[in-house]
Amino acid sequence: MTQQLLLDILPGALPTLDTFVAGSNGAVVEALRTLSPGHALYLWGGHGSGRSHLLRARAQEPGCHYLDARTPAYLLQALATDEERVLRLVAVDDVEELSAAAQAALFALFNRWRAAASTPDAFALLTAGDRAPLTMPLREDLRTRLGWDLVYRIEQLSDEDRAQALRDRALQRGLKLPDDVLHWILIHHDRDMGRLTTLIDTLDQYSLSRHRPVTLPLLKELLARTGQHPADTLDTSTAPDASHS
């Protein structure tokens, strides 16, 4: 069973602001909730900080658009130049990876946003990257525009916040997550909360399909079958059994 097949057992729910584990980022979430037409917001944070979750969460309503570095530049250019298209919010993710053509399109979109800011055609512009605006590897005039309005850094969750979020997710599924399993996940696995949440969901499903309680050996067996952490999964040391509550 391949990693992708196994991790696709349970489709991920659409991201929302309510399901974002905020930790010390409460002000970031509130800024996103109150982001209104005519305003712009730039978010920055490292891998696993939740940037994409937040942008996708805000871009689900009609008139809202989510794009990233994989989106063809002409689609971004169309949003910047098609003045017949009504926009409520445009979210552009991973701006540090934009091609030269996409950077030019985002520059044009910023100009449209600014020109419309005080008119009935105003829309919100939400961008995100992995570093502060002035240190981005982008054309100079675009770097400047990223910092035109609000700028927030997304702080990484503490281990305590991540642990509590995983416990809460397990409880939502009626799953008792043993302390040794939780500790191993926090030490050895990806810090990205989206991937960690998927792991809890998949572990629960795997446990049910195998008719076995969630234990550390079962977790390592699951990861071995998905090709993750091969060195660690060779360890079949005994761990206390735990069952669904």
VENWO-V819443 format. One record per pair of residues at least 12 apart in sequence whose C-alpha atoms are under 10 Angstrom apart, sorted by the first residue. I is the first residue (numbers start at 1). J is the second residue. If there is no record, write none. Layout:
I J
I J
//
This chain:
1 222
1 225
1 226
1 227
2 225
2 226
2 227
3 222
3 223
3 224
3 225
3 226
3 227
3 228
4 226
4 227
5 226
6 199
6 202
6 203
6 205
6 206
6 222
6 223
6 225
6 226
7 195
7 198
7 199
7 201
7 202
7 203
7 226
8 198
8 202
9 198
9 201
9 202
9 205
9 206
10 198
10 199
10 201
10 202
10 205
11 198
11 201
11 202
12 194
12 195
12 197
12 198
12 201
13 198
14 53
14 56
14 57
14 60
15 52
15 53
15 54
15 55
15 56
15 57
15 58
15 59
15 60
15 194
16 53
16 54
16 55
16 56
16 57
16 58
16 59
16 60
17 29
17 30
17 32
17 33
17 53
17 54
17 55
17 56
17 57
17 58
18 54
18 57
19 53
19 54
19 57
19 165
20 50
20 53
20 54
20 57
20 165
20 193
20 194
21 49
21 50
21 157
21 161
21 162
21 164
21 165
21 166
21 193
21 194
22 49
22 50
22 154
22 155
22 156
22 157
22 161
22 162
22 165
23 154
23 155
23 156
23 157
23 158
23 160
23 161
23 162
23 165
24 154
24 155
24 156
24 157
24 158
24 161
25 152
25 153
25 154
25 155
25 156
25 157
26 154
27 152
27 154
28 41
28 43
28 54
28 151
28 152
28 153
28 154
28 155
29 54
29 154
31 150
31 151
31 152
32 54
32 55
32 57
32 58
32 126
33 57
33 58
35 58
35 89
35 123
35 124
35 125
35 126
35 150
36 88
36 89
36 122
36 123
36 124
36 125
37 87
37 88
37 89
37 113
37 116
37 117
37 118
37 119
37 120
37 121
37 122
37 123
37 124
37 125
38 88
38 89
38 113
38 114
38 115
38 116
38 117
38 118
38 119
38 120
38 121
38 122
38 123
38 124
38 125
38 149
39 89
39 113
39 114
39 117
39 118
39 122
39 123
39 124
39 125
39 126
39 148
39 149
39 150
40 89
40 90
40 91
40 110
40 113
40 114
40 117
40 123
40 124
40 125
40 126
40 127
40 145
40 146
40 147
40 148
40 149
40 150
40 151
41 91
41 124
41 125
41 126
41 127
41 128
41 146
41 147
41 148
41 149
41 150
41 151
41 152
42 91
42 92
42 93
42 125
42 126
42 127
42 128
42 129
42 132
42 133
42 145
42 146
42 147
42 148
42 149
42 150
42 151
42 152
42 153
43 55
43 93
43 126
43 127
43 128
43 129
43 130
43 131
43 132
43 133
43 146
43 147
43 150
43 151
43 152
43 153
43 154
44 93
44 94
44 95
44 127
44 128
44 129
44 130
44 131
44 132
44 133
44 151
44 152
44 153
44 154
44 155
45 128
45 129
45 130
45 131
45 132
45 152
45 153
45 154
45 155
45 156
46 129
46 130
46 131
46 153
46 154
46 155
46 156
46 192
47 129
47 130
47 156
47 190
47 191
47 192
48 156
48 157
48 190
48 191
48 192
48 193
48 194
48 195
48 196
49 130
49 153
49 154
49 155
49 156
49 157
49 191
49 192
49 193
49 194
50 154
50 155
50 156
50 157
50 192
50 193
50 194
51 93
51 94
51 127
51 128
51 129
51 130
51 153
51 154
52 66
52 68
52 91
52 92
52 93
52 94
52 127
52 128
52 129
52 194
53 193
53 194
54 91
54 93
54 126
54 128
55 67
55 90
55 91
55 92
55 93
55 126
55 127
55 128
56 91
56 92
56 93
57 91
58 89
58 90
58 91
58 126
59 88
59 89
59 90
59 91
59 92
59 126
60 89
61 88
61 89
62 86
62 87
62 88
62 89
63 85
63 86
63 87
63 88
63 89
63 90
63 123
64 86
64 87
64 88
64 89
64 90
64 91
64 123
64 124
64 125
65 79
65 87
65 88
65 89
65 90
65 91
65 92
65 125
65 126
66 89
66 90
66 91
66 92
66 93
66 126
66 127
67 90
67 91
67 92
67 93
67 94
67 95
67 127
68 91
68 92
68 93
68 94
68 95
68 96
68 97
68 98
68 102
68 127
68 128
69 92
69 93
69 94
69 95
69 96
69 97
69 98
69 99
69 102
69 103
70 93
70 94
70 97
70 98
70 99
70 102
71 92
71 93
71 98
71 102
72 98
72 99
72 101
72 102
73 98
73 99
73 100
73 101
73 102
73 103
73 104
73 105
73 106
74 101
74 102
74 105
75 102
75 105
76 90
76 92
76 101
76 102
76 103
76 104
76 105
76 106
76 108
76 109
77 101
77 102
77 103
77 104
77 105
77 106
77 107
77 108
77 109
78 105
78 108
78 109
79 105
79 106
79 108
79 109
79 112
80 104
80 105
80 106
80 107
80 108
80 109
80 110
80 111
80 112
80 113
81 105
81 108
81 109
81 111
81 112
82 112
83 112
83 121
85 121
86 121
86 122
86 123
87 113
87 121
87 122
87 123
87 124
87 125
88 121
88 122
88 123
88 124
88 125
89 113
89 122
89 123
89 124
89 125
89 126
90 109
90 113
90 123
90 124
90 125
90 126
90 127
91 124
91 125
91 126
91 127
91 128
92 106
92 125
92 126
92 127
92 128
92 129
93 126
93 127
93 128
93 129
93 130
94 127
94 128
94 129
94 130
95 127
95 128
95 129
95 130
95 131
95 133
95 136
95 137
95 138
95 143
95 146
96 128
96 129
96 130
96 131
96 133
96 135
96 136
96 137
96 138
96 143
97 129
97 130
97 136
97 137
97 138
98 137
98 138
99 138
100 138
100 139
103 138
103 139
103 141
103 142
103 143
104 139
104 141
104 142
106 127
106 142
106 145
106 146
107 139
107 141
107 142
107 143
107 145
107 146
108 142
109 125
110 125
110 142
110 145
110 146
110 148
111 145
113 125
114 145
114 148
125 146
125 149
126 146
126 150
127 146
127 151
128 146
128 151
128 152
128 153
129 146
129 153
130 153
130 154
131 153
132 146
132 147
132 151
132 152
132 153
133 145
133 146
133 147
133 148
133 151
134 146
134 147
156 191
156 192
157 191
157 192
157 193
159 183
159 186
159 187
159 191
160 186
162 182
162 186
162 191
162 192
162 193
162 196
162 197
163 179
163 182
163 183
163 185
163 186
164 182
165 193
165 196
165 197
166 182
166 185
166 186
166 193
166 196
166 197
166 199
166 200
167 179
167 182
167 200
169 196
169 197
169 198
169 200
169 201
170 197
170 200
170 201
170 203
170 204
170 244
171 244
171 245
173 200
173 201
173 204
173 205
173 244
173 245
174 204
174 243
174 244
174 245
175 200
175 201
175 203
175 204
175 207
175 213
175 214
175 242
175 243
175 244
175 245
176 204
176 213
176 214
176 242
176 243
176 244
176 245
177 200
177 203
177 204
177 213
177 214
177 215
177 216
177 242
177 243
177 244
177 245
178 214
178 215
178 216
178 239
178 240
178 241
178 242
178 243
179 215
179 216
179 240
179 242
180 215
180 216
180 239
180 240
181 214
181 215
181 216
181 217
181 218
181 219
181 220
181 239
181 240
182 200
182 215
182 216
183 216
184 216
184 219
184 220
185 199
185 200
185 216
185 219
188 229
188 232
189 228
189 229
199 219
199 222
199 223
200 219
202 219
202 222
203 215
203 218
203 219
203 222
203 223
204 219
204 244
206 218
206 219
206 221
206 222
207 219
207 222
207 243
207 244
208 244
212 241
212 242
212 243
212 244
213 240
213 241
213 242
213 243
213 244
214 239
214 240
214 241
214 242
214 243
214 244
215 238
215 239
215 240
215 241
215 242
215 243
216 233
216 235
216 236
216 237
216 238
216 239
216 240
216 241
216 242
217 233
217 234
217 235
217 236
217 237
217 238
217 239
217 240
217 241
218 233
218 236
218 239
218 241
219 233
220 232
220 233
220 234
220 235
220 236
221 233
221 234
221 235
221 236
//
